[in-house]
Amino acid sequence: DTAVSQTPKYLVTQMGNDKSIKCEQNLGHDTMYWYKQDSKKFLKIMFSYNNKELIINETVPNRFSPKSPDKAHLNLHINSLELGDSAVYFCASSQEIFNTGELFFGEGSRLTVL
Amino acid sequence: LAKTTQPISMDSYEGQEVNITCSHNNIATNDYITWYQQFPSQGPRFIIQGYKTKVTNEVASLFIPADRKSSTLSLPRVSLSDTAVYYCLVGDGGGAAGNKLTFGGGTRVLVKP
């Protein structure tokens, strides 16, 4: 059983399109995150949800819209895709929102915008 | 926001001990230090976490001096499968602002035969 699963694993699309990435965790955690990893391997947090409530919204274009239908799911929708959106997007979860404990990551979704 | 600095890369050989030092001069009083390991095409995986002094688990040891401005991850007797990127990160104080664990660029460790 995969603890944090995200789909699709690979996504190739044209500029201007709209796409979504889905994430589900079966760990019973309250907090979920989206991270973006660029080509230099820097992992930057984008959003964090705690029990379906938005907690962190970093400086991310509003073309990116997260949605959490329940605490086990956190989806990421991206409108009007741009070349610079090409990256690997990681979903993660943790038991609570504080800085102890561990983050459990999914395997990533590699987005390529042509 | 606590920032971390760690070497970009390190080479080692099988059976050796690998020590990766991370600087975090602006660590806050309630921040913990956490290390993650990432293999290609996978998400990061938790290795170890500590607050001060020394922490050891079945995978690694973490050494934190009294001033907590740095930490050293020690991987004993590495094997080829330990080739990965290792990230040092500190919390952002937690609390109402939530968990904004900040990842740096990581250290690429290459273990050679």
HADDOCK unambig.tbl for C-alpha pairs under 7 A between the chains (distance, minus, plus):
assign (segid A and resid 41 and name CA) (segid B and resid 105 and name CA) 5.85 0.50 0.50
assign (segid A and resid 42 and name CA) (segid B and resid 103 and name CA) 6.64 0.50 0.50
assign (segid A and resid 42 and name CA) (segid B and resid 104 and name CA) 5.82 0.50 0.50
assign (segid A and resid 42 and name CA) (segid B and resid 105 and name CA) 4.79 0.50 0.50
assign (segid A and resid 43 and name CA) (segid B and resid 103 and name CA) 5.44 0.50 0.50
assign (segid A and resid 43 and name CA) (segid B and resid 104 and name CA) 6.92 0.50 0.50
assign (segid A and resid 44 and name CA) (segid B and resid 102 and name CA) 6.84 0.50 0.50
assign (segid A and resid 44 and name CA) (segid B and resid 103 and name CA) 6.69 0.50 0.50
assign (segid A and resid 45 and name CA) (segid B and resid 100 and name CA) 6.96 0.50 0.50
assign (segid A and resid 55 and name CA) (segid B and resid 97 and name CA) 7.00 0.50 0.50
assign (segid A and resid 55 and name CA) (segid B and resid 98 and name CA) 6.31 0.50 0.50
assign (segid A and resid 56 and name CA) (segid B and resid 98 and name CA) 6.85 0.50 0.50
assign (segid A and resid 90 and name CA) (segid B and resid 43 and name CA) 6.86 0.50 0.50
assign (segid A and resid 97 and name CA) (segid B and resid 98 and name CA) 5.08 0.50 0.50
assign (segid A and resid 97 and name CA) (segid B and resid 99 and name CA) 5.01 0.50 0.50
assign (segid A and resid 98 and name CA) (segid B and resid 94 and name CA) 4.55 0.50 0.50
assign (segid A and resid 98 and name CA) (segid B and resid 95 and name CA) 6.27 0.50 0.50
assign (segid A and resid 98 and name CA) (segid B and resid 98 and name CA) 5.81 0.50 0.50
assign (segid A and resid 98 and name CA) (segid B and resid 99 and name CA) 4.97 0.50 0.50
assign (segid A and resid 99 and name CA) (segid B and resid 31 and name CA) 6.81 0.50 0.50
assign (segid A and resid 99 and name CA) (segid B and resid 32 and name CA) 6.64 0.50 0.50
assign (segid A and resid 99 and name CA) (segid B and resid 91 and name CA) 4.92 0.50 0.50
assign (segid A and resid 99 and name CA) (segid B and resid 93 and name CA) 6.82 0.50 0.50
assign (segid A and resid 99 and name CA) (segid B and resid 94 and name CA) 5.33 0.50 0.50
assign (segid A and resid 99 and name CA) (segid B and resid 99 and name CA) 5.36 0.50 0.50
assign (segid A and resid 99 and name CA) (segid B and resid 101 and name CA) 6.83 0.50 0.50
assign (segid A and resid 100 and name CA) (segid B and resid 32 and name CA) 6.33 0.50 0.50
assign (segid A and resid 102 and name CA) (segid B and resid 46 and name CA) 6.15 0.50 0.50
assign (segid A and resid 103 and name CA) (segid B and resid 46 and name CA) 6.91 0.50 0.50
assign (segid A and resid 104 and name CA) (segid B and resid 45 and name CA) 6.87 0.50 0.50
assign (segid A and resid 105 and name CA) (segid B and resid 43 and name CA) 5.23 0.50 0.50
assign (segid A and resid 105 and name CA) (segid B and resid 44 and name CA) 6.15 0.50 0.50
assign (segid A and resid 105 and name CA) (segid B and resid 45 and name CA) 6.96 0.50 0.50
assign (segid A and resid 106 and name CA) (segid B and resid 43 and name CA) 5.60 0.50 0.50
assign (segid A and resid 107 and name CA) (segid B and resid 41 and name CA) 6.91 0.50 0.50
assign (segid A and resid 107 and name CA) (segid B and resid 42 and name CA) 4.68 0.50 0.50
assign (segid A and resid 107 and name CA) (segid B and resid 43 and name CA) 4.69 0.50 0.50
assign (segid A and resid 108 and name CA) (segid B and resid 42 and name CA) 6.56 0.50 0.50
assign (segid A and resid 108 and name CA) (segid B and resid 43 and name CA) 6.08 0.50 0.50
